[in-house]
């Protein structure tokens, strides 16, 4: 009986304590979240984005309805969409420290060796060390050391284009531009080509087409939305088949970079830093507390090679498409080049500052066709109030770069291609103007932007200066394709074919 009485007393005390806690509990402040569509049970708003071939446009349409800051639920995870320069500035500058990390998404895990590159690495000691290293190997002084690589590859590229031009038939430049960009990045990173070629010194197991296919797949998988990332208990089912593809891709990337590193260690002395891989293996400028594994090295190499190659190609290709759609832009660019450079030489890197209209074309192309339509997602590391809305820790933040370039409050006639807008006003594209963010902004800004811009400017300038362009007979400018092929980055779906004819003295080719 005594035992039963004790239990009753304890139960009574517990009940009184529980009731008192309820009575005395202060009511929780109701959180004010950004507006958005009502989520479904379990899947949230995934139905609005899964299967969309152009998710940036789908999200743009939602922003048109719900405003410049809106919220969705992917599974049970809140996802905030920033769709104006003002909102982008809040996340990338004002509250940069809160949103400096990345969500652990499958695309980043399998394409960058478990988040080992600076794009996908979570904010912390490793990311800081990797960022210091990349800043060191991609700063202006370091890029000057690699200038001979860019000059050599530019000559090879222009020679190949000249050979193609002699046929008089329409030429698709996408493959040649890709070869040039990949060759330049490869020699900068590895000190040699990473694909089979008569120029390479052996040790390469993949052809150019195979390397291109490998890197292209990285961008497709990197931009894919895996349901299991947002509904974890469904991940083992791999409902979309993405995990199987990503794991197969990871194995191919692992073999590729292992071969490159092994060959380098066997055939290179590491006493002198002659390329980015040398510096990485010697841990140049990497803080001693950062433990750099072989997988980390592969991930950082992947970030350099894939990011540096693809960003340049995309910017060049979209610029070519827009120029071919606008003959007046082509004429003005040709006039500027002939006036500044003349007919006796090619364009050099030192000439870029004297070619403002060419720079305006590049900026306008990047505005309408951002390299990444959606910037890599950010992650809230703590609770934060942004623009009067409560953003909870763990919220994923997406900056819709495609929307920023079409904001009517930031741009006059935003749907029109008008490079002249950049001739009237100096508009920065390196992160300080939040209506134009081709390389992002803040702590997570792309560290390779200088090298990418060098390649873009040099390629576009010399193609325009050294050749006359025209569309095949019967094709009008309006028929040049502007349809997008979506991935982590966005290419024109159908590359333009054009007839190119040498315009400089024969001895220059």
C-alpha positions as CSV (number, residue, x, y, z in Angstrom):
1,X,0.0,0.0,0.0
2,X,2.8,2.4,0.9
3,X,4.4,1.9,-2.5
4,X,1.1,2.6,-4.2
5,X,0.6,5.7,-2.1
6,X,4.0,7.0,-3.0
7,X,3.3,6.5,-6.7
8,X,0.1,8.4,-6.4
9,X,1.8,11.3,-4.6
10,X,4.5,11.4,-7.2
11,X,1.9,11.3,-10.0
12,X,0.0,14.1,-8.2
13,X,3.1,16.3,-7.9
14,X,4.0,15.7,-11.5
15,X,0.5,16.6,-12.6
16,X,0.6,19.8,-10.6
17,X,4.0,20.7,-11.9
18,X,2.8,20.1,-15.5
19,X,-0.3,22.2,-15.1
20,X,1.7,25.0,-13.4
21,X,4.2,25.0,-16.3
22,X,1.3,25.4,-18.8
23,X,-0.3,28.2,-16.8
24,X,3.0,30.1,-16.3
25,X,4.4,29.4,-19.8
26,X,4.9,32.5,-21.9
27,X,3.2,32.3,-25.2
28,X,5.7,31.8,-28.1
29,X,5.9,34.7,-30.5
30,X,4.2,33.8,-33.7
31,X,6.9,33.7,-36.5
32,X,6.3,35.8,-39.5
33,X,7.5,34.0,-42.6
34,X,7.8,35.3,-46.1
35,X,4.6,34.7,-48.2
36,X,4.3,31.6,-50.5
37,X,2.0,28.9,-51.7
38,X,0.5,26.5,-49.2
39,X,2.6,23.3,-48.9
40,X,1.2,19.8,-49.4
41,X,1.6,17.2,-46.6
42,X,5.0,15.4,-46.8
43,X,6.1,16.8,-50.2
44,X,5.6,20.5,-49.3
45,X,5.9,22.5,-52.6
46,X,8.2,20.0,-54.4
47,X,5.4,19.5,-56.9
48,X,6.1,23.0,-58.2
49,X,9.7,22.4,-59.0
50,X,10.3,18.7,-59.6
51,X,10.3,17.9,-63.3
52,X,10.6,21.5,-64.3
53,X,13.1,21.9,-67.2
54,X,13.7,25.5,-66.3
55,X,13.2,25.8,-62.5
56,X,14.6,29.4,-62.5
57,X,11.7,30.5,-64.6
58,X,9.2,28.6,-62.4
59,X,10.6,30.3,-59.3
60,X,10.5,33.6,-61.1
61,X,6.8,33.2,-61.9
62,X,6.2,32.4,-58.2
63,X,8.1,35.6,-57.2
64,X,5.9,37.6,-59.6
65,X,2.9,36.3,-57.6
66,X,4.2,36.4,-54.0
67,X,6.9,39.1,-54.1
68,X,10.6,39.6,-54.1
69,X,11.0,37.4,-51.0
70,X,8.9,34.2,-50.9
71,X,9.0,30.9,-49.1
72,X,8.4,27.3,-50.2
73,X,8.6,24.0,-48.4
74,X,10.7,21.3,-50.0
75,X,9.5,18.3,-47.9
76,X,9.7,19.8,-44.4
77,X,12.6,22.1,-45.2
78,X,11.9,25.8,-45.6
79,X,13.3,27.3,-48.8
80,X,13.4,31.1,-49.2
81,X,13.6,32.6,-52.7
82,X,15.3,36.0,-53.1
83,X,14.3,37.6,-56.5
84,X,15.4,41.2,-56.3
85,X,18.7,43.0,-56.0
86,X,17.6,44.4,-52.6
87,X,16.9,41.0,-51.2
88,X,20.1,39.5,-52.7
89,X,22.1,42.2,-51.0
90,X,20.5,41.4,-47.6
91,X,21.5,37.7,-47.8
92,X,24.9,38.2,-49.5
93,X,26.1,41.3,-47.7
94,X,24.1,42.6,-44.8
95,X,23.7,39.1,-43.2
96,X,26.5,37.4,-45.1
97,X,27.9,35.8,-41.9
98,X,24.6,34.1,-41.1
99,X,24.0,32.7,-44.6
100,X,27.6,31.8,-45.6
101,X,27.2,28.0,-45.4
102,X,25.8,25.5,-47.9
103,X,23.1,22.8,-47.5
104,X,24.4,19.2,-47.8
105,X,22.8,18.3,-51.1
106,X,23.5,15.1,-53.0
107,X,24.7,17.0,-56.2
108,X,27.4,18.7,-54.2
109,X,28.4,15.5,-52.3
110,X,29.0,13.4,-55.4
111,X,30.4,15.9,-57.8
112,X,32.9,17.5,-55.5
113,X,34.2,14.6,-53.4
114,X,32.0,15.1,-50.4
115,X,31.9,18.9,-50.5
116,X,35.6,19.4,-50.9
117,X,35.6,22.3,-53.3
118,X,34.9,25.9,-52.3
119,X,31.5,26.1,-54.0
120,X,29.9,23.3,-51.9
121,X,32.1,23.1,-48.8
122,X,30.2,24.1,-45.6
123,X,31.4,27.2,-43.9
124,X,34.1,26.5,-41.5
125,X,37.9,25.9,-41.1
126,X,38.3,23.7,-44.2
127,X,36.4,26.2,-46.4
128,X,38.5,29.1,-45.1
129,X,41.7,27.2,-45.8
130,X,40.6,26.3,-49.3
131,X,39.5,29.8,-50.0
132,X,42.9,31.2,-48.9
133,X,44.7,28.7,-51.3
134,X,42.5,29.6,-54.3
135,X,42.9,33.3,-53.6
136,X,46.7,32.7,-53.7
137,X,46.7,30.8,-57.0
138,X,44.1,32.9,-58.8
139,X,45.2,36.4,-57.8
140,X,46.5,38.9,-60.4
141,X,50.2,38.2,-59.7
142,X,49.7,34.4,-60.1
143,X,47.6,34.8,-63.2
144,X,50.4,36.8,-64.8
145,X,52.7,33.8,-64.3
146,X,50.3,31.7,-66.3
147,X,49.8,34.3,-69.1
148,X,52.1,32.4,-71.4
149,X,49.7,29.5,-71.2
150,X,46.7,31.7,-72.3
151,X,48.8,33.3,-75.1
152,X,49.9,29.9,-76.4
153,X,46.4,28.4,-76.3
154,X,44.9,31.5,-77.9
155,X,47.2,31.1,-80.9
156,X,46.3,27.4,-81.2
157,X,42.6,28.2,-81.0
158,X,42.8,31.0,-83.6
159,X,44.8,28.7,-85.9
160,X,42.1,26.0,-85.6
161,X,39.3,28.5,-86.3
162,X,41.2,29.8,-89.3
163,X,41.4,26.3,-90.8
164,X,37.7,25.8,-90.3
165,X,36.9,29.2,-91.9
166,X,38.6,28.2,-95.2
167,X,35.9,25.7,-96.1
168,X,33.4,28.5,-96.5
169,X,30.8,26.3,-94.8
170,X,28.8,27.2,-91.6
171,X,30.9,26.6,-88.5
172,X,29.7,25.8,-85.0
173,X,32.3,27.3,-82.6
174,X,31.0,25.6,-79.4
175,X,33.4,22.7,-79.6
176,X,36.5,24.8,-80.5
177,X,35.7,27.3,-77.7
178,X,35.3,24.4,-75.3
179,X,38.7,22.9,-76.4
180,X,40.4,26.3,-75.9
181,X,38.9,26.9,-72.5
182,X,39.6,23.3,-71.3
183,X,43.2,23.4,-72.6
184,X,43.9,26.7,-70.9
185,X,42.5,25.6,-67.6
186,X,44.1,22.2,-67.8
187,X,47.6,23.6,-68.4
188,X,47.1,26.2,-65.6
189,X,46.0,23.5,-63.1
190,X,48.1,20.5,-64.1
191,X,50.8,21.9,-66.2
192,X,49.7,19.8,-69.1
193,X,46.6,18.7,-71.1
194,X,44.1,16.4,-69.3
195,X,42.9,14.7,-72.4
196,X,44.5,12.7,-75.2
197,X,46.2,14.8,-77.8
198,X,49.3,14.9,-80.0
199,X,50.5,17.7,-77.7
200,X,50.1,15.7,-74.5
201,X,53.0,13.7,-73.0
202,X,51.1,10.5,-72.3
203,X,49.3,9.5,-69.1
204,X,45.8,10.5,-70.3
205,X,43.2,7.9,-70.6
206,X,40.2,10.0,-71.8
207,X,39.7,11.8,-75.0
208,X,38.5,15.5,-75.2
209,X,34.9,14.4,-75.9
210,X,35.0,12.0,-72.9
211,X,36.4,14.7,-70.5
212,X,33.7,17.1,-71.8
213,X,31.0,14.6,-71.3
214,X,32.3,14.0,-67.8
215,X,32.3,17.7,-66.8
216,X,28.9,18.3,-68.5
217,X,27.4,15.5,-66.5
218,X,28.8,17.2,-63.3
219,X,26.8,20.3,-64.1
220,X,23.6,18.4,-64.8
221,X,23.9,16.4,-61.6
222,X,25.0,19.4,-59.6
223,X,21.8,21.2,-60.6
224,X,19.5,18.3,-60.1
225,X,17.1,18.4,-57.2
226,X,17.1,15.0,-55.3
227,X,13.8,14.4,-53.4
228,X,15.8,12.5,-50.8
229,X,17.7,15.6,-49.8
230,X,14.4,17.1,-48.6
231,X,12.5,14.0,-47.5
232,X,15.4,11.9,-46.0
233,X,13.3,8.8,-45.2
234,X,12.7,8.4,-48.9
235,X,16.3,8.7,-49.9
236,X,17.0,4.9,-49.9
237,X,14.3,4.5,-52.6
238,X,16.1,6.8,-55.0
239,X,12.8,7.6,-56.6
240,X,14.3,9.6,-59.5
241,X,17.3,7.3,-60.1
242,X,19.6,10.3,-59.4
243,X,21.7,8.7,-56.6
244,X,22.6,5.8,-58.9
245,X,23.7,8.2,-61.6
246,X,25.6,10.4,-59.1
247,X,27.5,7.4,-57.6
248,X,28.5,6.3,-61.1
249,X,29.7,9.8,-61.9
250,X,31.6,9.9,-58.7
251,X,33.5,6.8,-59.6
252,X,34.4,8.2,-63.1
253,X,35.6,11.4,-61.5
254,X,37.6,9.5,-59.0
255,X,39.5,7.5,-61.6
256,X,40.1,10.6,-63.7
257,X,41.6,12.8,-60.9
258,X,43.5,9.8,-59.4
259,X,45.2,9.2,-62.8
260,X,46.0,13.0,-63.1
261,X,47.5,13.1,-59.6
262,X,49.4,9.8,-59.9
263,X,51.0,10.9,-63.2
264,X,51.9,14.2,-61.8
265,X,53.6,12.7,-58.7
266,X,55.6,10.4,-60.9
267,X,56.7,12.9,-63.5
268,X,57.0,16.2,-61.6
269,X,59.5,17.5,-59.1
270,X,57.6,19.4,-56.4
271,X,60.4,21.7,-55.3
272,X,59.2,24.5,-57.5
273,X,55.5,25.6,-57.8
274,X,54.8,25.6,-61.6
275,X,51.0,25.1,-61.6
276,X,48.0,24.9,-59.3
277,X,48.4,21.2,-58.6
278,X,52.0,21.6,-57.4
279,X,50.9,24.4,-55.0
280,X,48.0,22.2,-53.8
281,X,50.1,19.2,-53.1
282,X,52.6,21.3,-51.2
283,X,49.8,22.9,-49.3
284,X,51.0,26.4,-50.3
285,X,49.3,29.0,-48.1
286,X,46.9,26.4,-46.6
287,X,46.8,26.8,-42.8
288,X,48.5,23.9,-41.0
289,X,45.4,23.1,-39.0
290,X,43.6,22.2,-42.2
291,X,44.1,18.5,-42.8
292,X,44.1,18.1,-46.6
293,X,43.3,14.6,-47.7
294,X,43.7,13.1,-51.2
295,X,39.9,13.4,-51.6
296,X,40.0,17.1,-50.7
297,X,42.7,17.6,-53.4
298,X,40.5,15.9,-56.0
299,X,37.5,18.0,-55.0
300,X,39.5,21.3,-55.3
301,X,40.9,20.2,-58.7
302,X,37.3,19.4,-59.8
303,X,36.1,22.9,-58.7
304,X,38.9,24.6,-60.6
305,X,38.7,22.6,-63.8
306,X,34.9,22.3,-64.2
307,X,34.1,25.8,-62.9
308,X,36.9,27.5,-64.9
309,X,36.1,25.8,-68.1
310,X,32.3,25.9,-68.2
311,X,31.8,29.5,-67.0
312,X,34.0,30.9,-69.8
313,X,32.4,28.8,-72.5
314,X,28.8,29.8,-71.4
315,X,29.6,33.5,-71.4
316,X,31.3,33.4,-74.8
317,X,28.5,31.3,-76.4
318,X,25.7,33.5,-75.2
319,X,27.6,36.6,-76.3
320,X,28.0,35.1,-79.8
321,X,24.3,34.3,-80.0
322,X,23.2,37.8,-78.9
323,X,25.6,39.4,-81.3
324,X,24.3,37.4,-84.2
325,X,20.7,38.4,-83.3
326,X,21.7,42.1,-83.3
327,X,23.6,43.2,-86.4
328,X,24.0,46.7,-85.1
329,X,25.9,45.4,-82.0
330,X,28.1,43.4,-84.3
331,X,28.9,46.5,-86.4
332,X,29.7,48.7,-83.4
333,X,32.0,46.0,-81.9
334,X,33.9,45.6,-85.1
335,X,34.3,49.4,-85.5
336,X,35.7,49.7,-82.0
337,X,38.2,46.9,-82.5
338,X,39.4,48.3,-85.8
339,X,39.7,51.8,-84.4
340,X,41.6,50.7,-81.2
341,X,43.6,47.7,-82.4
342,X,44.0,48.3,-86.1
343,X,44.5,45.7,-88.7
344,X,48.1,44.7,-88.0
345,X,47.8,42.6,-84.8
346,X,45.6,40.5,-82.5
347,X,44.0,41.7,-79.3
348,X,46.1,41.3,-76.2
349,X,45.1,41.3,-72.5
350,X,46.5,44.8,-72.1
351,X,44.0,46.1,-74.6
352,X,40.8,45.1,-72.7
353,X,40.6,48.4,-70.8
354,X,40.4,50.3,-74.1
355,X,37.5,48.3,-75.4
356,X,34.4,49.5,-73.4
357,X,31.8,48.4,-75.9
358,X,33.2,44.9,-76.0
359,X,33.0,44.9,-72.2
360,X,29.4,46.2,-72.4
361,X,28.4,43.3,-74.6
362,X,29.8,40.8,-72.1
363,X,28.0,42.4,-69.2
364,X,24.7,42.6,-71.1
365,X,25.0,39.0,-72.1
366,X,25.7,37.9,-68.5
367,X,22.7,40.0,-67.3
368,X,20.3,38.3,-69.6
369,X,22.0,34.9,-69.5
370,X,23.6,34.4,-66.1
371,X,26.2,31.6,-65.9
372,X,24.2,30.2,-63.0
373,X,20.5,31.1,-63.2
374,X,20.2,30.1,-59.6
375,X,23.3,30.9,-57.4
376,X,24.5,27.9,-55.4
377,X,22.1,27.6,-52.4
378,X,23.0,29.2,-49.1
379,X,22.1,27.9,-45.6
380,X,21.0,29.8,-42.5
381,X,23.4,28.9,-39.7
382,X,21.2,30.6,-37.1
383,X,17.8,32.3,-36.7
384,X,17.7,35.7,-38.4
385,X,15.2,38.4,-39.3
386,X,15.5,39.6,-42.9
387,X,13.3,42.4,-44.3
388,X,10.9,41.9,-41.4
389,X,10.5,38.2,-42.0
390,X,11.7,35.4,-39.6
391,X,14.2,33.0,-41.3
392,X,14.9,30.0,-39.1
393,X,18.1,28.1,-38.7
394,X,18.5,25.4,-41.4
395,X,16.5,27.4,-44.0
396,X,17.8,27.0,-47.6
397,X,18.2,30.3,-49.4
398,X,18.1,30.5,-53.2
399,X,19.1,33.7,-55.1
400,X,17.3,33.7,-58.4
401,X,20.1,35.3,-60.5
402,X,17.8,35.1,-63.6
403,X,15.3,37.3,-61.9
404,X,17.9,39.9,-60.8
405,X,18.8,40.6,-64.4
406,X,15.2,41.2,-65.3
407,X,14.1,43.4,-62.4
408,X,12.3,46.4,-64.0
409,X,13.3,48.6,-61.0
410,X,17.0,48.0,-61.7
411,X,17.0,47.8,-65.5
412,X,15.3,49.9,-68.2
413,X,13.6,47.6,-70.8
414,X,15.0,44.5,-69.0
415,X,14.0,42.0,-71.7
416,X,16.0,43.8,-74.5
417,X,19.6,43.2,-75.3
418,X,21.1,46.7,-75.0
419,X,24.9,46.9,-74.3
420,X,24.7,50.7,-74.5
421,X,23.1,50.7,-71.0
422,X,26.6,50.0,-69.7
423,X,28.2,52.8,-71.7
424,X,26.0,55.4,-70.0
425,X,26.7,54.2,-66.5
426,X,29.5,52.3,-64.9
427,X,28.0,49.1,-63.5
428,X,30.2,46.7,-61.7
429,X,29.8,42.9,-62.3
430,X,32.1,41.7,-59.5
431,X,29.7,41.6,-56.6
432,X,29.1,45.2,-55.6
433,X,26.0,45.7,-57.8
434,X,23.4,43.2,-56.7
435,X,21.4,43.5,-60.0
436,X,24.3,41.9,-61.8
437,X,26.0,38.9,-60.1
438,X,27.5,36.6,-62.7
439,X,30.1,35.4,-60.2
440,X,28.0,35.8,-57.0
441,X,29.0,38.1,-54.2
442,X,30.2,38.1,-50.6
443,X,32.2,35.4,-48.9
444,X,31.0,32.7,-51.4
445,X,31.8,34.7,-54.5
446,X,33.5,32.6,-57.2
447,X,37.3,33.0,-56.7
448,X,38.1,32.2,-60.3
449,X,36.3,35.2,-61.8
450,X,39.6,37.0,-63.0
451,X,40.7,34.0,-65.0
452,X,37.3,33.4,-66.5
453,X,36.9,37.0,-67.6
454,X,40.4,36.9,-69.2
455,X,39.4,33.9,-71.3
456,X,36.0,35.4,-72.2
457,X,37.4,38.8,-73.2
458,X,40.3,37.4,-75.2
459,X,38.2,34.8,-77.0
460,X,35.3,37.1,-78.0
461,X,37.6,40.1,-78.9
462,X,39.8,38.1,-81.2
463,X,37.0,36.2,-82.9
464,X,35.3,39.5,-83.7
465,X,38.6,41.2,-84.7
466,X,40.0,38.4,-86.8
467,X,36.9,37.3,-88.6
468,X,33.8,38.6,-90.3
469,X,30.7,36.7,-89.1
470,X,27.5,36.1,-91.0
471,X,24.5,33.7,-90.8
472,X,24.0,31.0,-93.5
473,X,21.9,32.1,-96.4
474,X,18.2,32.0,-95.7
475,X,18.7,32.3,-91.9
476,X,17.5,35.5,-90.1
477,X,18.9,36.9,-86.9
478,X,15.6,36.2,-85.1
479,X,16.1,32.5,-85.8
480,X,19.3,32.3,-83.6
481,X,18.4,30.1,-80.7
482,X,17.9,31.7,-77.2
483,X,16.3,28.6,-75.7
484,X,18.0,27.3,-72.6
485,X,19.5,23.9,-71.7
486,X,19.3,23.8,-67.9
487,X,21.8,22.4,-65.4
488,X,23.8,23.9,-62.6
489,X,24.8,26.3,-65.4
490,X,22.8,27.1,-68.6
491,X,23.9,26.8,-72.2
492,X,22.0,27.7,-75.4
493,X,20.0,24.6,-76.4
494,X,21.0,24.8,-80.1
495,X,24.4,26.3,-80.9
496,X,24.5,28.8,-83.7
497,X,26.2,27.9,-86.9
498,X,27.8,30.8,-88.9
499,X,30.1,31.5,-91.7
500,X,33.3,33.1,-90.7
501,X,35.9,34.7,-93.0
502,X,39.3,36.0,-92.1
503,X,39.5,39.8,-91.9
504,X,43.1,40.5,-91.0
505,X,46.3,40.2,-93.2
506,X,47.1,36.5,-94.1
507,X,50.4,36.5,-92.3
508,X,48.7,37.0,-88.9
509,X,47.0,33.6,-89.2
